[in-house]
Amino acid sequence: MAKIAFIGLGNMGGPMAANLVKGQHQVTAFDLSASAVDAAVEKGARKAASAAEAVKDAEVVVTMLPQGKHVRAVYENDVLPHVAKGAFLIDCS
């Protein structure tokens, strides 16, 4: 079981995060949409108050964001300053 941070829970990210939960992984979820986070929590994910909080103890970080500018901003402001050394970073945007 891996500790996975999942950032971006829209049409593709939400189902992907749910599948990771089904695979018995510990998923910590964040999205700007509270309803998207609530849906992930209902499927077994843990809620993070921010992207930075989500990645804090993650072994794997998955981002699924709408545009490159969003990916860049999340990585610069939230992921890279807070993620553990050696974590595996995956962008599916």
RATA-V569287 format. One record per helix or strand of 3 or more residues. SS is the DSSP state (~ for helix, > for strand). FROM is the first residue (numbers start at 0). TO is the last residue. Records with the same first field share a line. If there is no record, write none. Layout:
# RATA-V569287
SS->FROM-TO / FROM-TO
This chain:
# RATA-V569287
>->2-6 / 25-29 / 59-62 / 87-90
~->12-21 / 33-41 / 50-54 / 67-78
